[in-house]
Amino acid sequence: QAQLVESGGGLVQPGGSLRLSCAASRIAFGIFDMGWYRQAAGKQRESVASLGSSGKIIYADSAKGRFTIFRDNAKKSVYLQMNSLKPENTAVYFCNAKFSPPNFEVWGQGTLVTVSS
């Protein structure tokens, strides 16, 4: 079945950088809208960045200027480059793929990012 697998999370110091990767399989990757979400302890899951199949990019205000989303359709992968990380960025980050209609959606298992000194 359709699958998304995230990687690249870990422990970094404030001000550091990480690049998250999401590899897709068994989907027509090029027609899907892709996105990165995060969920911190005790909080709701929120959108961080999205990249539509058309190329449209939307960032959360907290991500603008620090995070970059990009995709490689040949590799069926989407990435999130995170720079100038802050402790409040600590969360589990999830990859998402969506295609409508029908309302078909796939989630990855998540990768933990911890920003701490």
C-alpha positions as CSV (number, residue, x, y, z in Angstrom):
1,Q,0.0,0.0,0.0
2,A,0.9,3.7,-0.1
3,Q,3.7,4.5,2.3
4,L,5.7,7.6,3.5
5,V,8.9,7.2,5.5
6,E,10.5,10.1,7.3
7,S,14.1,10.4,8.4
8,G,16.6,13.0,9.5
9,G,15.3,13.8,13.0
10,G,17.5,14.0,16.0
11,L,19.0,16.2,18.7
12,V,20.4,19.6,17.8
13,Q,21.5,22.7,19.8
14,P,19.6,25.9,19.4
15,G,20.7,27.7,16.3
16,G,21.6,24.4,14.6
17,S,20.2,22.9,11.4
18,L,18.5,19.6,10.3
19,R,17.2,18.3,7.0
20,L,14.2,16.0,7.2
21,S,13.5,13.6,4.3
22,C,10.3,11.8,3.3
23,A,10.4,9.0,0.8
24,A,7.2,7.9,-0.9
25,S,6.3,4.6,-2.4
26,R,3.4,3.1,-4.2
27,I,1.8,6.5,-5.1
28,A,1.8,8.7,-8.1
29,F,4.0,11.1,-6.3
30,G,3.9,13.9,-8.9
31,I,0.2,14.5,-8.6
32,F,0.1,14.7,-4.8
33,D,0.2,17.7,-2.6
34,M,3.0,17.2,0.0
35,G,3.4,18.8,3.4
36,W,5.2,18.7,6.7
37,Y,3.3,18.9,10.0
38,R,4.5,18.8,13.6
39,Q,3.0,18.0,16.9
40,A,4.6,19.1,20.2
41,A,3.8,17.5,23.5
42,G,0.3,18.6,24.7
43,K,-0.5,20.5,21.5
44,Q,-2.4,19.9,18.3
45,R,-0.8,18.9,15.1
46,E,-0.1,21.9,12.9
47,S,1.1,22.6,9.4
48,V,4.7,23.7,9.0
49,A,5.0,23.9,5.2
50,S,3.2,22.6,2.2
51,L,4.2,22.2,-1.5
52,G,1.4,21.5,-3.9
53,S,1.7,19.5,-7.1
54,S,1.4,22.8,-8.9
55,G,4.5,24.1,-7.1
56,K,2.6,26.4,-4.7
57,I,4.4,26.7,-1.4
58,I,2.9,27.9,1.9
59,Y,4.8,28.3,5.2
60,A,3.6,28.7,8.7
61,D,4.6,32.2,10.0
62,S,7.0,30.6,12.4
63,A,8.8,28.8,9.6
64,K,9.2,31.7,7.2
65,G,12.8,32.7,6.6
66,R,14.2,29.7,8.5
67,F,12.6,26.6,6.9
68,T,12.6,25.5,3.2
69,I,10.4,22.8,1.6
70,F,11.4,21.2,-1.7
71,R,10.7,18.0,-3.6
72,D,12.4,15.7,-6.1
73,N,9.7,14.0,-8.1
74,A,12.2,11.7,-9.7
75,K,13.2,10.4,-6.3
76,K,9.6,10.6,-5.0
77,S,10.9,12.5,-2.0
78,V,10.1,15.7,-0.2
79,Y,12.4,17.5,2.2
80,L,12.3,20.1,4.9
81,Q,15.5,22.1,5.5
82,M,15.4,23.6,9.0
83,N,17.9,26.3,10.0
84,S,18.2,28.5,13.1
85,L,16.3,26.0,15.2
86,K,14.7,27.0,18.4
87,P,13.7,25.0,21.5
88,E,10.0,25.6,20.6
89,N,10.6,23.7,17.4
90,T,10.9,20.5,19.4
91,A,8.2,18.2,18.1
92,V,7.4,15.0,16.1
93,Y,7.5,16.0,12.5
94,F,5.2,14.1,10.0
95,C,5.1,13.9,6.3
96,N,1.8,14.0,4.5
97,A,0.6,13.3,1.0
98,K,-2.9,14.3,-0.2
99,F,-4.9,13.9,-3.4
100,S,-8.5,15.0,-3.9
101,P,-11.0,13.9,-5.1
102,P,-11.3,11.3,-3.7
103,N,-10.1,12.5,-0.3
104,F,-7.1,10.2,-0.2
105,E,-4.4,10.9,2.3
106,V,-1.3,9.2,3.6
107,W,0.8,10.0,6.7
108,G,4.3,9.0,7.7
109,Q,5.1,7.6,11.1
110,G,6.9,10.7,12.2
111,T,10.4,11.6,13.2
112,L,11.4,13.3,16.4
113,V,13.3,16.6,16.4
114,T,14.6,17.8,19.8
115,V,16.2,21.3,20.0
116,S,18.0,21.6,23.3
117,S,21.4,22.7,24.8
